[in-house]
Amino acid sequence: MPDVFADLVGQDEAVDTLRHAAASAAAVLRAADPAGEERAGDVGGGMTHAWIFTGPPGSGRSVAARAFAAALQCRDGTGCGECAGCHTTLTGTHADVRLVVPEGLSIGVSEMRALVLRAASTPTGGRWQIVIIEDADRLTEAAGNALLKAVEEPPPRTVFLLCAPSTHPDDVSVTIRSRCRLVPLRQPPAAAVAEVLVRRDGIAPDVAAWAAAAAQGHVGRARRLARDPEARKRRDAVLAVPRRLTGVGAAFDAASALIEAAEAEAVASVAESDEAERAALQTALGAGGTGRGAAGAARGAAGQLKELERRQKSRATRAQRDALDRALVDLAGFYRDALTTALRAPVAPVHTDTAAVAAAGAQKWAAEGSLRRLEAVLECRSAIEANVKPRIAVEAMMLALWRG
């Protein structure tokens, strides 16, 4: 069986750092006094109590954090991938590993305070209490302050693993960053992604190579493109946009189609979990029961159902923005291909199946026009990230693409 770092693609330097730290953490446990008061930061050798994993989308930030958590919980401190500590951590069932995955647009202070309080408890397995925060850039200011207090004075044997796009102050506060060790990840090469798809998922080599290039090094997107026909259809629709932009009306139609496709994808992705959550809550509140107890529970249910609806609406908004961002990444790849063709750059195209269309666009727009269109797509992504209404941002982008 491969070890816990096997799925961390193209990150050899980071893996070496994490292996060394896991071995040092095992030494920390061996050196701990009988009272168990040794802290992760008290012993040198590469281990500390707080870490930040940074890198572009698809680089494997959360994969690296989970793999490191598994190595820390490994009975041998090596991340063997075979022991109960490794297995339960990777499957999300380890009692001492808490994973925060923001379903909405942000991580609130109440959630963070509750998490920090639980993280202060003693590990049940005698190794480490670990908190993994995916998308730590979505922490609200108050939530960041709550986390900062815990990072400044960490409980014994508690380790915080944060994942963020970068260490820019807009992503992670300077004070939190100063108390963490940084693990930078890079965009994995397409060849490495293709190799993993072939080895782990059994995908044909030619399909894996195409998907890895089209996903621009994003392992998760490459897997979806290789295995999901609907994902390929959505991509084809996005890459047809440049040919549809024949006028103002066509630009607005293309914007509407892109928004509606993202909304449909988001609804489909959350519908099953929304229904399951609602059914579970109604059952917990005594739905279908009789008697005074059931009637009392029903009277108090309105507030909890309203809170559930609020969380589900926030999750649906996040899912829509994520779906739209994936489409914009594909569109940016097309204009990048047009730009590199116009410049005669010796690089492979992102979208091999639309290379001829991109070359035709490069002849028509030249390098300057291709660059302006690429910048319009990137500006749209930034605008949506800054909470501009997606429809407004996409309509502005489509007009910019048409005008050039």
C-alpha positions in Angstrom: 0.0 0.0 0.0 1.4 3.5 -0.9 2.2 5.9 2.0 0.1 8.9 2.9 2.0 11.3 0.6 1.4 9.2 -2.6 -1.4 11.5 -3.8 0.5 14.7 -3.4 1.5 15.2 -7.0 4.7 16.9 -8.1 5.6 18.3 -4.6 8.8 16.4 -3.8 10.3 19.3 -1.8 7.2 19.8 0.3 6.9 16.0 0.9 10.6 15.9 2.2 9.8 18.8 4.6 6.7 17.1 5.9 8.3 13.7 6.3 11.1 15.2 8.3 8.6 17.1 10.5 6.6 14.0 11.1 9.7 12.1 12.2 10.5 15.0 14.5 7.0 14.9 15.9 7.4 11.3 16.7 10.6 12.2 18.6 8.6 14.9 20.5 6.2 12.2 21.7 9.1 9.9 22.7 10.7 12.8 24.6 7.5 13.9 26.3 7.4 13.8 30.1 4.9 11.5 31.9 2.5 14.4 32.3 2.3 14.8 28.6 3.0 18.5 28.7 5.5 18.6 25.8 4.4 20.9 23.0 5.0 20.6 19.3 7.0 23.7 19.3 9.2 22.8 22.3 11.4 20.3 20.4 13.4 21.3 17.4 14.1 19.2 14.3 11.5 20.7 12.0 8.3 20.3 13.9 6.1 23.2 15.1 2.5 23.7 16.3 1.2 25.7 13.3 1.6 25.3 9.6 0.3 27.1 6.4 0.0 25.3 3.1 -0.1 27.7 0.2 -0.3 27.2 -3.6 -2.5 27.7 -6.6 -5.8 25.9 -7.0 -5.3 22.3 -7.7 -1.8 22.2 -6.2 -3.0 19.9 -3.4 -3.1 22.2 -0.3 -5.8 20.2 1.5 -4.2 16.9 0.3 -0.9 17.9 1.8 -2.6 19.0 5.1 -4.5 15.7 5.4 -1.4 13.6 4.5 0.7 15.4 7.1 -2.0 14.9 9.7 -2.0 11.2 8.9 1.8 11.1 9.2 1.5 12.8 12.6 -1.1 10.2 13.8 0.9 7.3 12.3 2.0 4.7 14.9 5.5 4.9 13.5 5.6 8.6 12.6 6.3 7.8 9.0 2.9 8.0 7.3 2.9 4.3 6.4 -0.6 4.4 5.1 -1.4 1.0 6.7 -1.9 1.6 10.4 -5.2 2.7 12.0 -3.9 6.3 12.6 -3.1 6.8 8.9 -6.3 5.1 7.7 -8.8 6.9 10.0 -7.2 10.3 9.3 -7.3 9.9 5.6 -10.9 8.7 5.7 -12.0 11.5 8.0 -12.9 9.4 11.0 -10.0 10.0 13.4 -11.3 11.2 16.7 -8.4 13.7 17.2 -8.4 15.3 13.7 -11.0 18.0 13.1 -11.5 19.2 9.5 -13.1 22.6 8.8 -14.3 22.8 5.2 -16.3 26.1 4.6 -19.5 25.4 2.9 -20.5 29.0 2.6 -18.7 32.2 1.7 -16.8 32.5 5.1 -15.9 30.8 8.3 -17.6 32.6 11.3 -16.3 33.4 14.7 -18.8 31.1 16.6 -17.6 28.1 14.6 -14.0 29.0 15.2 -14.4 29.5 18.9 -16.1 26.1 19.3 -13.3 24.5 17.3 -10.5 26.1 19.3 -12.3 25.0 22.5 -12.5 21.4 21.4 -8.9 21.5 20.1 -7.7 22.3 23.6 -8.7 18.8 24.8 -6.2 16.0 25.4 -5.8 13.6 22.4 -7.7 10.4 23.0 -5.1 8.4 21.1 -2.2 9.9 23.0 -0.6 11.4 19.9 -1.8 14.8 18.5 -4.9 16.9 18.5 -5.0 18.3 14.9 -7.1 21.0 13.4 -7.2 21.3 9.6 -8.7 24.5 8.2 -9.3 24.4 4.4 -9.6 27.8 2.7 -8.3 29.7 5.7 -8.5 32.8 3.6 -12.3 32.7 4.2 -11.9 33.3 7.9 -13.8 36.5 9.0 -11.7 39.0 11.0 -13.3 37.9 14.3 -12.7 34.2 13.4 -9.1 35.0 12.6 -8.7 36.7 16.0 -10.1 33.7 17.7 -7.7 31.4 15.9 -4.8 33.8 16.6 -5.2 33.4 20.3 -5.0 29.6 20.1 -2.0 29.8 17.7 -0.2 32.2 20.1 -0.7 29.9 23.1 -1.2 26.5 21.7 -2.5 23.7 24.0 -0.2 20.8 24.6 0.0 18.4 21.6 -2.3 20.5 19.4 -1.3 21.2 15.8 -3.0 23.7 13.5 -2.8 23.1 9.7 -4.1 26.0 7.6 -4.6 26.0 3.8 -4.7 29.3 1.8 -3.8 30.5 -1.7 -1.0 32.6 -0.4 0.4 34.4 2.6 -0.8 37.8 1.3 -2.5 39.8 4.1 -5.8 39.5 2.2 -5.6 35.7 2.6 -3.9 35.2 5.9 -3.3 37.9 8.6 0.2 38.9 9.2 0.1 38.0 12.8 -1.1 34.4 12.1 1.4 34.0 9.3 4.3 35.1 11.7 3.4 32.2 14.0 3.2 29.5 11.4 5.7 27.5 9.3 5.1 27.9 5.6 4.9 25.0 3.1 4.6 26.4 -0.4 3.2 24.1 -3.1 3.5 24.6 -6.9 1.3 23.8 -9.8 2.1 20.2 -10.6 3.3 19.5 -14.2 0.7 18.0 -16.5 2.8 14.9 -17.0 2.8 14.2 -13.2 -1.0 14.6 -13.1 -1.5 12.3 -16.0 0.7 9.6 -14.4 -1.4 9.7 -11.2 -4.7 9.4 -13.2 -3.3 6.4 -15.0 -1.8 4.7 -11.9 -4.5 5.5 -9.4 -7.7 5.8 -11.4 -7.0 3.4 -14.3 -7.6 6.1 -16.9 -6.3 5.5 -20.4 -2.9 7.3 -21.0 -4.1 9.4 -23.9 -7.3 10.5 -22.0 -5.2 11.2 -18.9 -2.7 13.3 -20.9 -5.5 15.4 -22.5 -7.4 15.9 -19.2 -4.2 16.9 -17.3 -3.4 19.5 -19.9 -6.9 20.8 -20.1 -7.2 21.1 -16.2 -3.9 23.1 -16.1 -2.4 21.0 -13.4 -5.5 20.8 -11.2 -5.7 17.1 -10.2 -9.3 17.2 -9.1 -10.5 18.9 -12.3 -8.4 16.5 -14.4 -10.1 13.5 -12.8 -13.6 15.0 -13.4 -12.8 15.8 -17.1 -11.4 12.3 -17.6 -14.3 10.5 -16.0 -17.4 12.7 -16.2 -19.1 13.2 -19.6 -21.2 16.1 -18.2 -18.0 17.9 -17.1 -16.7 17.6 -20.6 -20.0 18.9 -22.1 -19.8 22.0 -19.8 -16.2 22.6 -20.8 -17.2 22.3 -24.5 -19.9 24.9 -24.0 -17.5 27.3 -22.3 -14.9 27.0 -25.1 -17.6 27.7 -27.7 -18.1 31.2 -26.2 -15.5 33.0 -28.2 -17.2 32.0 -31.5 -20.6 33.1 -30.2 -19.6 36.7 -29.5 -20.9 38.3 -32.7 -22.6 41.4 -31.2 -23.9 43.0 -28.0 -27.0 40.8 -27.9 -24.9 37.7 -28.4 -22.6 38.8 -25.6 -25.5 39.1 -23.1 -26.9 35.8 -24.3 -23.5 34.1 -23.7 -23.3 35.7 -20.2 -26.8 34.4 -19.3 -25.9 30.9 -20.6 -22.8 30.8 -18.5 -24.5 32.0 -15.3 -27.4 29.6 -15.8 -25.1 26.7 -16.4 -23.2 27.5 -13.2 -26.5 27.7 -11.2 -27.7 24.4 -12.6 -24.4 22.7 -11.7 -24.5 24.2 -8.2 -28.1 23.1 -7.6 -27.2 19.6 -8.8 -24.2 19.4 -6.6 -25.9 20.4 -3.3 -29.5 19.0 -3.8 -28.8 15.6 -2.4 -27.0 16.8 0.7 -29.6 19.6 1.3 -32.4 17.1 1.3 -30.6 14.7 3.6 -29.8 17.4 6.1 -33.4 18.7 6.1 -34.7 15.2 6.6 -32.3 14.4 9.4 -33.2 17.7 11.2 -36.9 17.1 10.9 -36.4 13.6 12.3 -34.4 14.9 15.2 -37.1 17.5 15.9 -39.8 14.8 16.1 -41.4 15.0 12.7 -44.3 12.5 12.5 -44.4 12.1 16.3 -47.4 12.5 18.5 -48.0 13.7 22.0 -47.1 16.8 24.0 -43.3 16.3 23.6 -43.6 16.2 19.8 -45.8 19.2 19.7 -43.4 21.2 21.8 -40.5 20.2 19.6 -42.4 21.2 16.5 -43.0 24.7 18.0 -39.3 25.2 18.5 -38.3 23.8 15.1 -38.9 27.0 13.0 -35.7 28.7 14.2 -33.5 25.6 13.5 -35.0 25.1 10.1 -34.4 28.7 9.3 -30.8 28.4 10.3 -30.4 25.3 8.2 -31.9 27.1 5.2 -29.4 30.0 5.7 -26.5 27.6 5.7 -27.7 25.8 2.7 -28.3 29.0 0.8 -24.7 30.1 1.6 -23.4 26.7 0.4 -25.3 27.0 -2.8 -23.9 30.4 -3.5 -20.4 29.1 -2.9 -21.0 26.1 -5.2 -22.3 28.4 -7.9 -19.2 30.7 -7.7 -16.9 27.7 -7.7 -18.7 26.3 -10.8 -18.4 29.7 -12.5 -14.8 30.0 -11.6 -14.0 26.6 -13.2 -15.7 27.9 -16.4 -13.6 31.1 -16.3 -10.4 29.1 -15.9 -11.2 27.1 -19.0 -12.0 30.4 -20.9 -8.7 31.9 -19.7 -6.9 28.9 -21.0 -8.4 29.5 -24.5 -7.2 33.1 -24.6 -3.8 32.0 -23.2 -3.5 29.6 -26.1 -4.4 32.4 -28.6 -1.7 34.7 -26.9 1.0 32.1 -27.0 0.2 31.3 -30.6 0.3 35.0 -31.6 3.7 35.3 -29.8 5.0 32.0 -31.3 5.9 30.9 -27.9 7.3 27.4 -27.7 4.8 26.0 -25.2 2.1 23.4 -25.5 -1.5 24.6 -25.7 -3.8 24.1 -22.7 -6.8 23.1 -24.9 -5.4 20.8 -27.6 -8.9 20.2 -29.1 -9.5 23.9 -29.7 -6.0 24.8 -30.7 -7.1 25.5 -34.3 -9.8 27.9 -33.2 -7.3 29.7 -30.8 -4.9 30.0 -33.7 -7.6 31.6 -35.9 -8.3 34.0 -33.1 -4.6 34.8 -32.7 -4.5 35.8 -36.4 -7.5 38.0 -36.0 -6.7 39.7 -32.7 -2.9 39.6 -32.7 -1.0 39.4 -29.4 -2.3 42.7 -28.0 -6.0 41.7 -28.6 -5.5 38.2 -27.2 -3.8 39.7 -24.1 -6.7 42.2 -23.5 -9.2 39.3 -23.7 -7.2 37.2 -21.3 -7.0 40.1 -18.9 -10.8 40.6 -19.1 -11.4 37.0 -18.0 -8.9 37.4 -15.1 -10.5 40.6 -14.0 -13.9 38.9 -14.0 -12.5 36.3 -11.7 -11.1 38.9 -9.4 -14.4 40.9 -9.4 -16.4 37.8 -8.4 -13.9 37.0 -5.6 -14.4 40.6 -4.4 -18.2 39.9 -4.1 -19.3 41.7 -7.3 -22.6 40.2 -8.5 -21.6 37.3 -10.8 -24.1 38.3 -13.5 -22.8 41.9 -13.6 -19.1 40.7 -13.7 -19.8 38.1 -16.4 -21.8 40.6 -18.6 -19.0 43.1 -18.4 -16.4 40.4 -19.3 -18.4 39.3 -22.3 -18.7 42.8 -23.7 -14.9 43.3 -23.2 -14.3 40.0 -25.0 -16.5 41.1 -27.9 -15.0 44.6 -28.2 -11.5 43.4 -27.7 
